[in-house]
């Protein structure tokens, strides 16, 4: 029963998309080009966000730290040190357990 409602929901969303963007009036070739351009734009946007957003957030966090505390800090290096310390503590605990 759940798969039937999922199928119905997907069909409803596809119909809603077709009606919203008037793709139901396109010929098959026009639909292909429209969906190709849409896929290309979404793909490039998601790749750009994946590649550049962490660096940008790090830059903004560094600036916010400077505005609040008045000193510069490399957020990426700070995060690396925190994670290395946490992972190093885990490795040390594993070595202690092995010795026991």
VMD Tcl script that draws the C-alpha trace (Angstrom):
set ca {
  {0.00 0.00 0.00}
  {2.85 2.38 0.79}
  {4.40 1.93 -2.65}
  {1.06 2.80 -4.25}
  {0.83 6.08 -2.34}
  {4.48 6.85 -3.15}
  {3.83 6.23 -6.83}
  {0.75 8.44 -6.71}
  {2.70 11.19 -4.93}
  {5.48 11.10 -7.54}
  {2.94 11.26 -10.36}
  {1.23 14.19 -8.65}
  {4.55 16.08 -8.27}
  {5.41 15.42 -11.93}
  {2.03 16.75 -13.01}
  {2.45 19.78 -10.73}
  {5.87 20.47 -12.27}
  {4.49 20.11 -15.81}
  {1.62 22.50 -15.11}
  {3.80 25.04 -13.27}
  {6.44 25.31 -15.99}
  {4.09 24.54 -18.91}
  {6.26 21.66 -20.12}
  {3.15 19.70 -21.06}
  {2.90 21.94 -24.16}
  {6.43 21.14 -25.33}
  {7.21 18.67 -28.06}
  {9.36 15.72 -27.00}
  {12.48 17.41 -28.42}
  {11.75 20.66 -26.58}
  {11.17 18.72 -23.37}
  {14.53 16.99 -23.86}
  {16.34 20.32 -24.27}
  {14.48 21.91 -21.37}
  {15.22 19.05 -18.99}
  {18.82 18.87 -20.22}
  {19.42 22.55 -19.47}
  {17.65 22.21 -16.11}
  {19.77 19.17 -15.21}
  {22.94 21.00 -16.28}
  {22.14 24.05 -14.17}
  {21.22 22.02 -11.09}
  {24.32 19.84 -11.49}
  {26.69 22.79 -11.85}
  {25.11 24.58 -8.91}
  {25.38 21.55 -6.66}
  {29.00 20.91 -7.71}
  {29.90 24.56 -7.08}
  {28.20 24.49 -3.68}
  {30.00 21.27 -2.75}
  {33.39 22.59 -3.80}
  {33.28 26.23 -2.69}
  {30.73 26.49 0.13}
  {32.95 24.97 2.87}
  {35.76 27.41 2.02}
  {33.34 30.33 2.01}
  {31.81 29.31 5.34}
  {35.31 29.00 6.78}
  {36.14 32.50 5.56}
  {32.94 33.92 7.06}
  {33.56 32.12 10.36}
  {37.10 33.54 10.46}
  {35.81 37.05 9.87}
  {33.13 36.64 12.54}
  {35.79 35.39 14.97}
  {37.91 38.46 14.17}
  {34.98 40.84 14.68}
  {34.05 39.24 18.00}
  {37.49 38.55 19.50}
  {39.77 40.97 17.65}
  {42.31 38.36 16.61}
  {42.69 36.38 13.44}
  {42.27 32.64 13.42}
  {42.54 30.05 10.69}
  {39.28 28.17 11.12}
  {40.37 25.28 8.87}
  {43.57 24.71 10.86}
  {41.67 25.05 14.13}
  {39.09 22.46 13.02}
  {41.89 20.14 11.87}
  {43.56 20.41 15.28}
  {40.31 19.71 17.09}
  {39.57 16.65 14.97}
  {43.15 15.40 15.18}
  {43.03 15.77 18.95}
  {39.73 13.90 19.13}
  {40.96 11.17 16.83}
  {44.30 11.02 18.62}
  {42.53 10.60 21.95}
  {40.60 7.72 20.46}
  {43.80 6.10 19.22}
  {45.40 6.51 22.65}
  {42.39 4.94 24.32}
  {42.53 2.05 21.86}
  {46.21 1.50 22.71}
  {45.40 1.49 26.44}
  {42.64 -1.06 25.87}
  {45.02 -3.26 23.86}
  {47.57 -3.15 26.68}
  {44.98 -4.34 29.18}
}
mol new
graphics top color blue
foreach p $ca { graphics top sphere $p radius 0.5 }
foreach p [lrange $ca 0 end-1] q [lrange $ca 1 end] { graphics top cylinder $p $q radius 0.2 }
display resetview
